[in-house]
Amino acid sequence: MPEDGGVHTVEQTPADQIQHGEPQNLSASPSNSPPQDINATTDTLKQDGTAPKNGNNVAAPERKKGSMAIITVALGMATFLAALDVAVVTTALPNITAEFEASQTAYSWIGSAYLLTYSSITPLWAKMSDVFGRKPILLAANVVFFVGSLICALSNSVGMLIAGRAIQGGGGGGLIVLVNITLADLVSLRERGKYLGIIGMVWATASAAGPSIGGALAEKVSWRWCFYINLPCDGAAFLALLFFLKVHNPRTKLWDGIRAIDWLGTFLILGAVLMLLLGLQYGGVSYPWDSAIVICLLVFAVVTFAIFFLVEWKVAKYPLIPLRLFKRRDRLAVLGVASTHGFAFVAAAYFLPFYFQNVLGATPIHSAVWFLPLALVLASLSIITGTFIMKTGIYLELIYIGLALATLGFGLLIDLPAYLSWPRIVIFQIIAGLGLGPNFQAPLIAMQSKVTPSDTAAGTATFGFTRNLSSSMSVVIGGVIIQNRVQSHTAKFEAAGISQSIINQVISGSSGSASAIHSLTASQREVVRVALADSLSKMWIFYTCMLFLGLLFSFGIGRTTLSKKHEDYKTGLETEEANRLANAGKGKNGEDAEKRDVDPETTAAGSVKA
């Protein structure tokens, strides 16, 4: 079955009738109906190569350019805020913990609470949009993010702040995935590149600028403005989407929709992500890596993930992450690229400012300026890439070239010295940015092109979940590499007369380590900066290897024709039930649908790959 995310261009078979027809009509047919009666309803290919309308796809209404511009700005604003708040507090944490006199554990939770819900609830938002429709769930995610931001801004205790961050992360994760899903409902797969390019630019800019913006607000105004700035912007995005976004609304009854959600899978994936992130966060900081607490958290996380996938396979009626998504090599390759790209990008956004401030002694504001070569290249490349895909339909070569350049760029970062070298700082960032930029939206388009319209939300959510989880793990793993390397320089620190408290701050890599290093004498600072530069160099080796692994993954993606045709996809419980029957493998029709779904040679144009 074609999987172009737009209009189908091959003759429909009985399985397509199940997937795209009206379920009530199918259920009313006798189970022993002659095969020819079913085939008699088969739609045939039109002369112009497009497929006829079916039950789940309806003719897309014409959208005015002004309306689409407003919708795109609103979706971009929502994306910017959600991505910004992933890292905006990292440089503001010293000010926050000083005001609340927070412990080290609370210090860690302020950042982790957002990442936990941001990463884990993504599949739930996608499934709710399938059941209740895109627009009401997207507006609900906006409201959740707004409420979380307000709680954070008004916090009078660290506990209240952590609770607000958790709520905010739940809304932010929903905004990121629902924006991509909504765009899939608005434009054809070919045209989608332009809009995803804009969203990719916004996401990259916000993620890269987050630490610097947070540090500047905390330094010049107040850390609370890290959250206050969300309120008017999110409110404006909500109103724009409320009045201008026009997509199919199934008007599902609330209780019927709630009963259809896979709540067991939701709690399992939430628990698995919680244990995984806590295990990685506690290891080597709060507890030794070989402690029972860390080992149990990591082991139980793996076990819980296994149980989650078992539930999705055998128990869930409408699974959050259908296992059929993993039956094709090309989809697995796309997820591999998403994971390695998420690992590398977040590392650049977090550890380059860390290098500027802790090794080169830059202020947060100067750090933001020094990071501009990478940020500007990422922003411009996202737009250029999206436009190029829209004009040509070519995306696979962009993934190849991007990952090759990113591998080269991160390999060059290994050579960053302990002193200020402008040519290296600028040129290395530009090369890394040229590689990372195309891979914000090109892999997502590849994923959406390789799933059926009924699986677009699930495929997009799985892609987002993979990238978000990898991003959440990346900073922790990179920090562990730095800590282990810095510890090997402890003897040199002691010989230079550096106090144990400052040594501990340097090893932990906390947000206050830059000011601690600045308090040292010139000779002591030189010892610490050389040690940190050496440690960062070893860390960049790890990320270079990750990107090379992503390059290897990319060769398994394969080419798919991007359709220029677009029809609105109908959401709701009736559609969910029709899709469940089509993928259940019951009888000849289900078997045929499953066979086509796992056939890696079928392209979106219905032709055979070379």
N, C-alpha and C positions, 0 to 999 in steps of 0.2 A: 504494500500500500504506500503511495507517495507520502512523503513527510515534509512538505515544504512550508507548512504553517500557513499556507494560503489556499487557493482554490486547487482542487485535485484535478489532475490532468490525465488520468487513466480511467479506463472503464471500470465502473463499480461492480463489485461482486456481492453475493449475498451477505458476506460478513460486513461489507460497508453499509448495507442496508440496516443491519443491526446496530452498527455503531452510529450511524448518522440519521436513521429514520426515527419516527415517533414511537417510543417504547410501548405506549398503550396499544397501538395497532398490532405490534408484534405479539404482545402477550395475549391479545384477543384471538390470535390465530391458533387453530388446533395444532397440537404438537406433532400429529401424524400427517400434516399437510404434505402433499406431493412436492418433491423438490422443484418441479417445474412451476408450481404456483409461486414459490418464493422468487425464482429467477425471473418470473414474468414481471416483477416490479423493478428489475435492474435498470438503472438509468444508463444510457449509452453516451459515448463521447460526442460532443458537439463538433460541428465542422470547423470551428475556430480553435479547436484544441482545448477548450475549457470544459470543466465538468459542470453538469446541471446542478441546480440548487438541491439541497437535501434538508433533512429535518433539523440538523444541528447547525447548519451554516445558512445564514440569511444574507440577502444583498446588503452590502455595506452602504450606509447613507453617505451622501456627499458632505464633506466637512470643509467649511470655508477656511482659507489660509489664516485669517485673523484668529479664528477659533482655535485652530491647531497650534498657532503660535502661543496663545495664552495657556493652553493645556501643557505645551512643552515647557514653558517657563515655570508653571506651577509644579510639574513633575520634577523639573531640574532643581527647584528650590527645596522640595521635600528631600530629594536625594542628597543635596549639599548639606542640609542640616543633619541628616541621619549619619552620613559619612564623617562629617566634622566632629561629631560627639564621640566617635570611637576613640580619638586621641587628643581631644581638646583639653582634657584635664591633666594629661601626663605632666606638663610643665607647670601647671597650677597647683599640683598636689602639695608641695611644701607650704604654700600659703593656706590651703584648706586644712591640712593636718595641724598647722600651728594655731589656727583659730579654734579648732575643736579639741586640741590636745589629744589627737587620735593616736592609737597604738599602731604598731607596724602591721598588724593583721587588718585593722580598719583601713589603713593606708592602701593595702593591696586590694581590698574589696571595693573601694571606690571605683577603680578601673575595671575590676573583674565582673562586677554586677552587671554592667552594661554589656560586656562581651558575652556573658552567659546567655542572657535572653536574646540578644542580637543574633547570635549564631543558632541557637537551638529551636526557636519558634518559627523560623522561616518556612519550613514545610507546612505548618499549621495555617499560617496566613494564606498560603497558596491554595490549600484545600478549601478553606472557608470561602475564598473568592470563586472557586468552582461551584460551590453549593449556593452561596447567597448572591453571587454576582461581583464583578470587579469594583464597581463604583462604591457601593456601601461599605465594603471591607477596606478599600483604600481610604475612605473618609474616616473609618473607625481607627485605622492605624495612625492617621494624622492626629486624632483626638487623644489617643493613648500617648503619643509622643509629646503632645502639648501638655498634658497633665503631668507626665513625668518630669518635663523641663520645669514646670511651675513648682513642683515639689522640691526639686533640687535648688532652684533659685531662692526659695523661702526657707530652706532647711535651718533648723535651730539646733540640730544635733547630728553627729556623724551617722547614726542609725537612720535618721530620716533621709539623709543624703543618699545613703546606700540604697534604701528602698526606692527613692526617686530615680536613681540610676538604673535599677532593675526594670522599673516601669518604662522608663525612657528607652532602654535598649530593646524591650519588646516591641514598642512602636517603631523604633528606627529600623530594626530588622524587617518588619513588615513593609515599611515604606520602600526599602531598597528592592525587595523582590517584586512587590506589586507594581512598581513603576515599570519594570521590565516586562511583566506579564500584560499590563494594560497597553503598553505600546504594541505588543504583539496582536492585540485585539483591534488596534486603531489603523495600522498600516500593513501593507504586504511585506513579505520577508525581504524582498529586494530593497524596498524603500526604507525598511527598518534600520538599515545601516546608518543613515543620516541621523535619525533621532537617537539611536543608541550611541552614536558618536558624541552627540551633545551631552547625553547623560554620563557617558564614560569620562568626558572632559570634566564635568562637574564633580563626579565621584573622585577622580584622581586629584583634582585641585584641592578639594576639601580634605581628603585624607592626608595629602602631603603638607597642607598648611595648618592642620589641626594643632600640632604641638606649639608652633610658633604663635598662632593666634591666641591660644590659651595662655602662653607665657606673657604675651604683651598685655592682654586684658588683666591678668593677675598683677602685673607689675605697675601698670598705669592707672587702672580703675579699681576693679575688684573681681575676685574669682567668680562671684555670683553672676557677672555679666557673661560668663561662658554659657550660661543657661538662659538669662534674660533675652539675649539676642535671638533665641529660637522663637519666642512667643509671637512677636508681630509677623515674622517671616512665615512661620507655620500657619498662623491664622489667615494670612493672605493666600497661601497655597490652598488651604481648605476651601475658602470662598470661591476661588477661581475654579477648582475642580467641581464644586457643588453646582455651579451655574453653567459651566461650559463643557464638562465631560459627558459625552453621550455614548454609552455602550449598553449592551443588552442587560436588562434587569429581570431575572426570573421571578422576583417577588416570592421567594421561598418563605414559607411559614417558619417562624423562629424556632419552635419546638421541633419541628420535623428536621430542620437543618442541624440543630444541636445534636439530635440523635444520630445523624448521619456521619458526624465527625469521629475520627479514630482517636478517641481520648486516651486509650491505653497506649497506643503508639506515641502520642504526644508526651505523656508523662515519662515513658521509657527513654525517649530521645533527650528530653530535658535532663533527666537524671544522669544519663550517660555523659552528656556534654559537661554537666556540673562536676562530676567526679574526675573527668579527664582534665579539665582546666584547673581544678583545685590541686590535683596531683602534680601537674606541671608547675603550678605556681608555688606550692609549698616546698617542692623538692629543692634542696640546697639553700633555702632561705629560712623558712620556719622550722623545717625538719630535714635531717640528712636524707639523701636519696635512697639509702638502704633501710630507712625506718619503716616500721610496720604500717604507719598511717599512709605514707606516700605509695608504698607498694600496693596496699589494699585498694586505694583510690584508683590507681591505674589499672590494676587487674579487674576490679569490678566494673570499671568503665568499659573495658573491652567485652566483658561478659554481658553487660547490659546492652551494648550495641548489637551483639549477636542475638539476644532475645528480641530486641526491637525488630530486626530483619526477619526473624522467625514469625513474629506477630504480623508483620506486613504481608508475609507470604501465605500464612495459614489461617489467620484470625480476622484481620481487618476486612470489612466489606468494601470500603472505599479507602484504600491505603494512602498514607501521606506520601510515601515514596514507593511507587510500584516497582517491584523487582524486575519487571520486564524491561525497565530502563537500562539494566545492567547486562542484558543478554546479547548486546551487540558490541563488538570490539571498537567501532568508531565512537560510540558514546562514552565508553570507558576511557578512550584516548582523550576526548575533550575534557572529561572530568580530571584526568591527570594533568593536562595543561592548566586548567583552572586552579588546581591545587598548588602547583609549583609557581605559577605566576602570583597567586595570593601570598605565598611564602615570601617571594622576593620583593614585591612592591612594598609591603608593609615594613620589611626590613630596611629598605632604602628610606622610607618616610620617617622611620623611628631612629635608626642608628646613624644616619648622616648628620642630623641635628645633634645627636649625642656626641659625635666626633667633633663637630664644630665647637660645641660648648665645653666639653671636657678635655679635649686634646689641644684645640687651638685657642681656647679661652674666649670665644665669642659670646655676646649677650644673646638672649632669646630673640630680640629684634634683628640683630646682625645675622643670627643663624637663619632667620626667615629669608633675609636678602640673599645669603650665600646659597640657599637651597633653590633659588629661582631658576637656574639653568635646567634642572630636572623638572620642576613644576611647570615651567612654560613649555618645554618640549612635550611633556605628557599631555597638556591641555590642547596644544595645537595638533599633535599627532592623532588624538582621538577624533577631532573634527575631520581632519584630512582623511583618515582611515574610513570613517563612516561614509563620507561623500564618495570616496573611491569605490567602496563596496556597492553603493547605490547605483553608480554610473556603470560599473563593469560587471558586477556580480561575482567578482573574484575576492575570495577571503582566505583561501588556504595558503597561498604564497605569502600573504601578510603575516600569518601565524609563523611560518617557517623563518622568514627573514627577521621578524621581530624577536623570536626566541634566540636566534643566532647572535643578533646584535646585543641582546640583553645579557647573554652568556659572556660575550666579549667585554661589555661594559662593567659587569660585576667582577670579572677577572681583573680588569684594570684597577678597580677599587682596592684590590689587595695591596697595591703599591702606594696607597695614600700614606704620606710620611707624618712624623710627629711635629712638623713645622708647616707654616703656611706656604702652599705652592698653588698659586692661582691657575696656572695652565692645567694642572692635574685636576683641581677641583671643578673647573668649568668643563673641560673636554671630557673627562670621565663621566660626569653627570649627563652630558648631552648624548653620549653614546648609549649609556644605560637607558635614558629616556626614549631614545629612538627605538629601542628594543621593547620596552615595557608598554609604550603607548598603544601600538596596534592590537595588543592582546587584552585590552579591556572589553571590547565589544566583538571582535572577530570570533573568538571561541564561543561566545554566547549565541551569535548568529549560527555558528556551526551546530550547536546543540539544538537550537530551535528548528533547524532545517532537517534534523534527523529524528524528530518525534512527530507523531500525529497531532493534529489540532487538539484532540481531546487530552493529550499528554503535554501540551505546551506549558501549562502552569506547573505541573509536577516536574517536568524536565528543567524548567527555569529555576524552580525552588531547589532542586537537587544540585544544580550548578551553583546557585548562590550559597547553599549550605556548605558545599565543599570548599568554595573559596573563602567564606567567612570563618569556617572552622580552621582552615589552614592559616589564615591571617591571625586568628587568636592564638594559635600555637607558635607562630613564627617568632614573635618578640620574646616569648619565654625561652624557646630553644636557643635563639641567638644570645640572649642574656646569660644562659647557662654556659655557653661556650666562652663568652668573655670572662665570666666569673672564674671558671676553671683555669684560664690562662693567666688572669691577673693574680690569682693565688700563688702561682709559681714565682711571682716577683716579690713575694712578701719579705723575703730576706733582704732584698735591695731597699725596700721601703724602710725597714727597721734600721738598716745601716745608715740611711739618710736622716735618721732621727724623726721620722714621721710617727705621730701618736697612733695608738691602736684604734682609737675611735674613728679617726680619719681613714685609716687603712680599711676598717670594716665598711665605711661608707663607699670607698672607692670600689671595693670588691663587690658590694651589693648592687652598685650601679643605680642607686636611688636618685630621685630628682634633685636632692640636695647635694649630690656629690660634686657638681660643678662649683658651687660656692665654697665647699670644703677645700677643693683643690686650689681655688683662688686665694685662700687664706694662708697657703704655704709660702715658704721662701722661694726665691727664683730657682735655686739648685734643687730643692725638693720637688717643685712643680715639674722640672725637667725630667726627673726620675719617673714620676707618675705618668706624665704624658707619653714618654717613650714606651712604658709598659702597656698603657692603654692602646697606643697605636699598634703595637705588636699583637695584642689580643684581638683587636678589631680586624687586623689582617687575616688572622686564622679564621675568624668568623665569616669573612667574605668568601673564603675558600668554600665553606659549606654551602653558601647560597649560590655560588657559581656552579657547583655540582648539581644543586637542585634545578637550576635553569637548564643545564645540559640534559638532565633527565626529562624535563618538560619538552625539550627539542626532540628527544627520542620519541616521547609520547605522540608528538604532533604528526609523525609519519604514519600513524595508524588512523588518523581522522578520515581521510578520504574526501573526495569532492562530491558536492551535491548542488544541483541546479537551484538557484534562488528564484522562486516564482515572483512575477510582477503582479499576479492577480491577488485580489483580497476579498474575502467575505467575512462578515461578522460571525463570530462563533457564539452559539447559544450556551449559556451556563444554566445551572439548576439541577435539582434532584432527578428529573426525568432524563436529562442528558447523562448524568452520572450513572444511572441504572442502565441505560442503553450501552454505555461504554463498558460497564462491568460485564454485561452479557456478551459483548463482542470479544472481550479479552479472557473470558472464563474458560474457553476451550471446550464448551459443551456442544457436542454434535459437530457436524461437518463445518458449519459456518464458523464456529469458534476456533476449530482447528486451522481452517484456512487463514483466519485473521492472525492467529498466533504465528503461523508459518511465515506470512508476509512480514510480520513485525520483527522477526529475528533475522530476516534475510538481509545480510549486509551488502548485497550487490544491487539492491533496488535504490534508484536515485529519486529525487523529488520530481523529475520529469517523467518518471516511469520507464526510463531506459536502463540499460545495463552499463555499469562502470567499465571502463577499459582496464 
